[in-house]
Amino acid sequence: MVLLPGARTGRDPARSIKPGPRRLPAGVVAATQRERLLDALVQTVAERGYRHATVSDICRAAGVTRPVFYELFSGKEDAFLAAYRYGTGVVLRRMAAAFAAESDWCAGIRQALGAMLQLLAGTPSFATMAVIEIEAVGPSGRRERDQLLTRFRAFFADVPQLPGGVGVQEMTDAVVGGVYSAVYRRISSGCSDQLPELLPVLSMFCLAPFLGPAEAARRLGPRIGEDPSCTCIDPANTGQ
């Protein structure tokens, strides 16, 4: 299983590098050191905040020297963005797999949300680093976050036109922003472990604008996976 950065300690004994004549090839050593640094960065930033975390702190937590750090990254921001891109890529791929495993859009959205919430809850240090501390990175961090939200919008690619001249793109932007805000509030309050509790409300929040509240509630019932009508969204019959 591919782990999120921060799921292991930087000094994880299983990734120790032993000196001597049987030392691992240089490429393997560099890859292991990079992994350890990314794990250490995530945990250090989650604990101290991006602005207060130093390269020395990260190296100490990883058991890697500063010269090695600068062989792999140009600086703290570069390392942070590397961890962010890798980790959010893992989350999105897991969401996409959960979404694709379902035969209809409603169940797919619910499963994708569930995968995201479970992953973030299981690695709270990454959740804090990626959702809360990304703002502290500045313009480059905000660009990365915007690209992440753009990729999240892909899960709404097949929704139909809405009645009353409401733009689908604008509605999707509002829904994606609302999901991010709800996740942000739970993490910022120190309750990352409770993220899976948001699944029912976020599922409803994602579906209701396109189906209407009553229809969304019906389709999110216990037999959602068995309801083929959820594949087809009829904007003329949403009850809105």
For each residue, the residues with C-beta under 8 A, 3 or more apart:
1:
2: 90
3: 7 8 90 123
4: 7 42 87 90 91 119 122 123 126
5: 38 39 41 42 83 86 87 123 126 129
6: 38 39 42 43 46 83 87 123 125 126 129
7: 3 4 39 122 123 126
8: 3 12 15 39
9: 12 39 40 43 61
10: 36 37 39 40 43 58 61 62 63 64
11: 16 36 40 61 62 63
12: 8 9 15 16 36 39
13: 16
14:
15: 8 12 32 35 36
16: 11 12 13 63
17: 23 24 29 32 33
18: 22 23
19: 23
20: 23
21:
22: 18
23: 17 18 19 20 29
24: 17 28 29 32
25: 28 29
26: 29 30
27: 30 31
28: 24 25 31 32
29: 17 23 24 25 26 32 33
30: 26 27 33 34 71 72
31: 27 28 34 35
32: 15 17 24 28 29 35 36
33: 17 29 30 36 37 62 64 68 72
34: 30 31 37 38 72
35: 15 31 32 38 39
36: 10 11 12 15 32 33 39 40 62 63 64
37: 10 33 34 40 41 58 59 62 64 69 72 73 79
38: 5 6 34 35 41 42 79 82 83 86
39: 5 6 7 8 9 10 12 35 36 42 43 62
40: 9 10 11 36 37 43 44 58 59 61 62 64
41: 5 37 38 44 45 53 58 62 76 79 80 83 129
42: 4 5 6 38 39 45 46 83 87 125 126 129
43: 6 9 10 39 40 46 47 61 125
44: 40 41 47 48 53 57 58 61
45: 41 42 48 49 50 53 80 128 129 133
46: 6 42 43 124 125 126 128 129 133
47: 43 44 53 125
48: 44 45 52 53 57
49: 45 52 53 133 136
50: 45 53 76 80 129 133 136 137
51: 136
52: 48 49
53: 41 44 45 47 48 49 50 57 58 76
54: 57 58 76
55: 58 59 66 69 75 76
56: 59 60 66
57: 44 48 53 54 60 61
58: 10 37 40 41 44 53 54 55 61 62 69 76 79
59: 37 40 55 56 62 63 64 65 66 68 69
60: 56 57 63
61: 9 10 11 40 43 44 57 58
62: 10 11 33 36 37 39 40 41 58 59
63: 10 11 16 36 59 60
64: 10 33 36 37 40 59 68 69
65: 59 68 69
66: 55 56 59 69 70
67: 70 71
68: 33 59 64 65 71 72
69: 37 55 58 59 64 65 66 72 73 79
70: 66 67 73 74 75
71: 30 67 68
72: 30 33 34 37 68 69 79
73: 37 69 70 76 78 79 82
74: 70 77 78
75: 55 70 78 79
76: 41 50 53 54 55 58 73 79 80
77: 74 80 81 137 138 140
78: 73 74 75 81 82
79: 37 38 41 58 69 72 73 75 76 82 83
80: 41 45 50 76 77 83 84 129 133 137 141
81: 77 78 84 85 137 140 141 144
82: 38 73 78 79 85 86
83: 5 6 38 41 42 79 80 86 87 126 129
84: 80 81 87 88 129 130 134 141 144
85: 81 82 88 89 144
86: 5 38 82 83 89 90
87: 4 5 6 42 83 84 90 91 126 130
88: 84 85 91 92 130 144 148
89: 85 86 92 93
90: 2 3 4 86 87 93 94 119
91: 4 87 88 94 95 115 116 119 120
92: 88 89 95 96 148 151 152
93: 89 90 96 97
94: 90 91 97 98 115 116 119
95: 91 92 98 99 112 113 115 116 155
96: 92 93 99 100 112
97: 93 94 100 101 115
98: 94 95 101 102 108 111 112 114 115
99: 95 96 102 108 109 111 112 155
100: 96 97 108
101: 97 98 108 111
102: 98 99 107 108 111 225
103: 107 225 228 231
104: 107 108 225 227 228 230 231
105: 108 109 158 159 230 231 233
106: 109 110 207 211 216 219 220 224 227 230
107: 102 103 104 110 111 224 225 230
108: 98 99 100 101 102 104 105 111 112 155
109: 99 105 106 112 113 155 203 206 207
110: 106 107 113 114 199 203 220 224
111: 98 99 101 102 107 108 114 115
112: 95 96 98 99 108 109 115 116 155
113: 95 109 110 116 117 179 199 202 203 206
114: 98 110 111 117 118 196 199
115: 91 94 95 97 98 111 112 118 119
116: 91 94 95 112 113 119 120 183
117: 113 114 120 121 183 195 196 198 199 202
118: 114 115 121 122 195 196
119: 4 90 91 94 115 116 122 123
120: 91 116 117 123 124 126 127 131 183 187 192 195
121: 117 118 124 127 192 193 194 195 196
122: 4 7 118 119
123: 3 4 5 6 7 119 120 126 127
124: 46 120 121 127 128 187 192 193
125: 6 42 43 46 47 128 129
126: 4 5 6 7 42 46 83 87 120 123 129 130
127: 120 121 123 124 130 131 132 187 192 195
128: 45 46 124 125 131 132 133 187 192
129: 5 6 41 42 45 46 50 80 83 84 125 126 132 133 134
130: 84 87 88 126 127 133 134
131: 120 127 128 134 180 183 184 187 188
132: 127 128 129 135 184 187 188
133: 45 46 49 50 80 128 129 130 136 137
134: 84 129 130 131 137 141 142 144 145
135: 132 141 142 145
136: 49 50 51 133 141
137: 50 77 80 81 133 134 140 141 142 144
138: 77 141 142
139: 142 143
140: 77 81 137 143 144
141: 80 81 84 134 135 136 137 138 144 145
142: 134 135 137 138 139 145 146
143: 139 140 146 147
144: 81 84 85 88 134 137 140 141 147 148
145: 134 135 141 142 148 149
146: 142 143 149 150
147: 143 144 150 151
148: 88 92 144 145 151 152
149: 145 146 152 153 176 177 180
150: 146 147 153 154
151: 92 147 148 154
152: 92 148 149 155 176 179 180
153: 149 150 156 157 172 173 176
154: 150 151 157
155: 95 99 108 109 112 152
156: 153 159 168 172 175 176 206
157: 153 154
158: 105
159: 105 156 168 172 210 233
160: 168 210 233 234 235
161: 168 235
162: 166 167 168 171 209 210 235
163: 166 235 236 238 240
164: 240
165:
166: 162 163 170 171
167: 162 170 171
168: 156 159 160 161 162 171 172
169: 172 173
170: 166 167 173 174
171: 162 166 167 168 174 175 209 210
172: 153 156 159 168 169 175 176
173: 153 169 170 176 177
174: 170 171 177 178 209
175: 156 171 172 178 179 205 206 209
176: 149 152 153 156 172 173 179 180
177: 149 173 174 180 181
178: 174 175 181 182 205
179: 113 152 175 176 182 183 202 205 206
180: 131 149 152 176 177 183 184
181: 177 178 184 185
182: 178 179 185 186 198 201 202 205
183: 116 117 120 131 179 180 186 187 195 198
184: 131 132 180 181 187 188
185: 181 182 188 189
186: 182 183 189 191 192 194 195 198
187: 120 124 127 128 131 132 183 184 190 191 192 195
188: 131 132 184 185
189: 185 186
190: 187
191: 186 187 194 195
192: 120 121 124 127 128 186 187 195
193: 121 124
194: 121 186 191 197 198
195: 117 118 120 121 127 183 186 187 191 192 198
196: 114 117 118 121 199
197: 194
198: 117 182 183 186 194 195 201 202
199: 110 113 114 117 196 202 203
200: 203 204 220
201: 182 198 204 205
202: 113 117 179 182 198 199 205 206
203: 109 110 113 199 200 206 207 220
204: 200 201 207 208 213 216 217 220
205: 175 178 179 182 201 202 208
206: 109 113 156 175 179 202 203 209
207: 106 109 203 204 210 211 216 219 220
208: 204 205 211 212 213 216
209: 162 171 174 175 206
210: 159 160 162 171 207 216 233 235 238
211: 106 207 208 215 216 219 233 238
212: 208 215 216 238 239 240
213: 204 208 216 217 239
214: 217 218 239
215: 211 212 218 219 237 238 239
216: 106 204 207 208 210 211 212 213 219 220
217: 204 213 214 220 221
218: 214 215 221
219: 106 207 211 215 216 224 227 229 230
220: 106 110 200 203 204 207 216 217 224
221: 217 218 224 227
222:
223: 226 227
224: 106 107 110 219 220 221 227 230
225: 102 103 104 107
226: 223
227: 104 106 219 221 223 224 230
228: 103 104 231
229: 219 232
230: 104 105 106 107 219 224 227
231: 103 104 105 228
232: 229
233: 105 159 160 210 211 238
234: 160 237 238
235: 160 161 162 163 210 238
236: 163
237: 215 234
238: 163 210 211 212 215 233 234 235
239: 212 213 214 215
240: 163 164 212
